[in-house]
Amino acid sequence: MTPQTTTRSFKILLLGCGQIGGLHAARLAADPRARLVAFVDPNREAATALAAKHAPEATVATDVEAALAAGPVDGVVICTPTGQHFSQVREFRSRGIAVSCEKPLADSRERIVDLIADAQHGPLLTIAYQRRYSGAFRTARREIQSGRFGRVRSVVVYNCERWAQTISGTWRNDPLQNPAGFLGDAGSHKVDMVFFTTGLAPREVFSRSQRRGYNVDIVTQITAVLGDDIPLSMNFIGDAQHFCEDFQIHCEDADILIRDGVLAIARNNHLERVEKRELESDPDTAFLDILSGAENVAPATVALPVWDFTDAVIRSSVSQAAIQVNPR
């Protein structure tokens, strides 16, 4: 995806002014193509504080109707809990407003399928899968799918971070709103990257999870099979004391490694960093790019493989049996 240049300014409404909303607001405020015109959150203090920091002239509201009554918007960035996404995405798109929605796209497979069908027509719908805009992962995808290193033979993913220590009292510690715990929240980006970089779809999953005193799964170990009988191993540790992300794709003639954002290619026991990478971006810059005519690399359709894989992980962890991934 190549960033587009435009003189147009897009009026953006930010829905959800918590931690993730703050990240989106900072990126949008830094882009001259965006005008943050409204901040909406049931917690008025949170919305007021974020507006004061990034767009003091913007409307602050506790509900969408009040914000839209203040003036038209071109796009909305949705940063609310997952259970609210379906109705909010539909509401804004029914009004002709483009939507960038945080993951997961919705809280059930049926609702994701409905939104995918809806997205075939009407305003833009894109998902904020940030690693789809990472230069390292986009370059890895380019190299793997070029075929010059042969076919993929195995994939290994390791992710740890200090996540569990931050979720008490939030929706992330509620199994009704976040049934897959650490995997379903922070880990979903890594699941998406398996499919994005390799082009392979999941077939079978076996997993074990632990809650470690929390209400949701904190640690999840996964052994899976991708298309062409490619083995996939994933470990998610949500109560570590540091952040670490190790992503390895082993091909016939090279290993492609992404370790904490650093991309390297290994051959014959020699590790070489890849300096010539695809451009770095983020979901907010990309949202404005897409509104300006660029390709949407995170359309609604990418939500379904991640949902099906995560659902299979949950069912396998409960049943302690291997689960076929959406054999329907």
N, C-alpha and C positions, 0 to 999 in steps of 0.2 A: 504494500500500500504506500503510495507516494503522497505526502502531505500536499494539499492544494493551497493556492494563494487566492484570496478574495478580499474585496473591500467591504463586503457586507458584514454588518454586526448582527449577531443572533441573540435574541432575548431569551435568557435561560431561567427557568424556575428550578430551584433545588428543593426537593421533597425529602425531608429527613436530615436533621442537623446534628447528628451525633458524631462519633469518631470518624466514620467513613465519609459522612457528609462534609466534614471539615477538610478532608483530603481532596475531595472533588472540588469544593469551593476554592481552595488555594490554587489548584491548577487552572480552573476556569477564569479566576480573577487575573491570572498572569497572562492570559491569551487575549490579545486585542480584538479578536473576532467575537468574543463573548461579552454580553452585558448581563450580569446577574441582577435580575429585576425583582425576584421574589424568593424569600426563604420561608418554608412552611414546616412546622413541627408542632405536635400537640403541646410540647414544652416551649412556651413562648420565650422563656429566658434563653434557651439554647439557640433558637432562631435569631433572637435579638443580638446575642453575643457574636454569632457568626456573621450576621449582616454588618454589624459595627466594624468588624475586622476586615471584611473584604468588599462590601458595597453598601456604605452607609445610607445611600439614597433609595435602596431597594425596599419593597414592601415586605413587612413581616406579618405572618398570619399563622393561626393555629389550624386552619382548614383550607382546602384547595379552593372552594368556592369564593372565599374572601380574597384570596390571592389573585384569582383570575378576574374578579370584578374590578381589580385595580388597573387592568390593562392586558392586552394580548401577549402571548409568549410564543416563541418558535419551537422551543424544545424544553423537555424536563429531564432532570437526572434524578432517578428514584433510588434512595438510600434508606429505605424503610425495612422493617422485619419481613422475612420471606412470605409470611402468610398474607401480607397486604399487597404483594406485587401484582397478582392476577387482576384484581378489581381496579387497581390504580393504572396499570398499563392499558387496560381496556378503556377506562374513563378518558384518559388523555388522548389516546389515538382516535376515539370516537369524536373528539373535538378538533381533529386535524392537527394535533401536536405531535412532533417527533419525540421518541422516547429512547433514553439510554437507561437501562435497568441493571442494578447490581444483581449478582448471582445469589442463589438460584433464581431462575426466571419465575417459577411458581412453586406451590407447595404440594402438587400432585402431578402424576404423569398425564392424567386427563386434561388438566388445565394447561400444561405445557403444550400438548398436542393442539388444543384449541387456539392458543396464542400463535403457534406456528402456522396454523391455517389462516388465522386473521392477518398475519403479517405478509401473506402473499399479495395483499392489496393495501392501499392506504399509506399512511405516514410511516416513516422509518421506525424500526425497532431494532436496537442493538443491545448486546449484553456486555457488561463491564468486566470481561475476562482480560485482566491487565496483561497477562503474559503473552497474549496474542499480539501485543504491540511491543514486546521486548525484542531488542535487536538480537540478543543471544538466541532466543527460541525461534525467532523468524529465520535466522541464519541456519540453525540446526535443521529446521524443516526443509529449507532450500537444499541443503547438502544431502540429507537423507533421501528426499524424494527425487533428487537428480539421478539416483541409482549408481553414481560413480564409485561408491564404496560397497556395492553389492547389497543384497537383501538384508533386512533387519533379522537378527537372530535372537536377541533377548533385550529386555528393558528392565532397568532397576531404578527405583525412586526412593529416596530417603528424605524425610522432612521432620525437623523438630523445631519447636519454639516455645516461648513462655506465654502460652495462650490460655491455659486453664486458670492461671492465677489472675486473669483479668475479667472472667465471665460471671462471677457471682453477682446476683441481682439483675442480670441482663437476660434478654431473650435467648442468647446463645446457650444458656444453661437450662433451657426449657426443652425437654424432649418432644413436646408437641410442636414447637416452632423450629427446632433444630435437631431432628431425629438422628442425624448421623454424627453429631458432635463436631469434634475437631476436623474430621475428614470432610463432613458436609460443608463446613464453613471455610476455613483457610485451605484445607486440603483439596477442595474442588478445583482450584486452579491447576494443581499438578495432574489431577485426573484428566482435565481438559487437554493439558499439554501432551499427554501420552498419545491421544488421538490426533491432535493437531500436528505434531511433529512426524509421526510415523504413518499417518493415514490409515491405521489399522483400527478395526472395531473390536470391542470385547466380546468374548464368547462364554467364558465360564469363570466363576469366582469362588474362592474359599477364603474365609477370614475369621479372625478372632479379635475381640475388642475388650477393653477394660475401662470402667468409669472412674476408678480410683477416688471414690468418695464424692464425686460430682453427680449431677443428674443426667449427664450425657456422656457419650463415649469420648474418652480422652486419648487413649492409645489404640491404634488399629493396625494389625498386620494382615497383609493381603498377598495371596498367591493366586494368580489369574492366568488365563490363556487368551491371547488375542487371535485374530484371524491368521491363517496359515500356521497354526499351532505354535505361535511365538509366546514363550513364557514371559510373564510380567510379575515382578516382585515389588511391593510397596510397603514402606514402614512409616507410620505417622505417630510421632511422640508429642503430645500437646501440652505436657507439663515439664518440659525441659527448662534449663536455665539460660539457654542461648538460642539464637536462630541459626539454622543450618539447612541448606537445600542442596541435595546432590541428585542429579538427573543423568543417567547413563543409558545410551542406546548403543548396543553392540551390533555392528554390522559385520559382514563377511570379511571386509578388508580394512576396517578401521573402527575404533571406538569413538563415539562422539559424546563429550562430557560437558555438562553445565554445572559448575559448582559455585554456588552463591553468586550467580550472574556472570561468571567467567566461563567463556566458551573455549574448548580445546579439542583437538583431534589427536588421538593416539594411534600410532602405527609402529610395529616392531620395537615395542618397549620405549618409544620416544613420544613424549607429550609436547605438542606444539599449540600455543595459543593462537586463536583465530582473530586477527586484527581487522580484517576487511569484512565488516558485518553490515547487515541490513540496518536501516535507520531505526533509532530508538524513538518510541512514542508512548502514549498512555491512552486510556479509554476516553478521557475528556478531550484531548487534542484530536483523537480519532473521531469522536462524535462531531466536532466542528468540521473536520476534514470531510466526513461522509455527507454532512449537510451541504458542503460545498461541491460535492460530486465525486468524492473518492469511493473506493470499494468498501463495502461493509464486510469485514473479515470475522465478525462475531454476530452473525444473524441468529434469529430465534432457533433455527434448526440445530445449532450446536449444543443447545441445552439438553436435548433428549438423550444422547449417548451418556452424558455425565449423570443424568438422573437414573437411567437404567442400571449403570454400573454401581452407583451408590446404593440404590435400592437392593441390588443383589448382595452387596457387602453387608448391609443391615440384616437381611434375611439369612445369610450364611452364618453370621456371627451368632444369631439367635438359635438356629437349627444345628449348628456345627456340622453342616453338610455343604458339599459343593452345589452352587446354584448356577443354572443356565441364565445367561443375561438376555432378558427379553426374547425368549424363543418364539413369541407371537409373530 
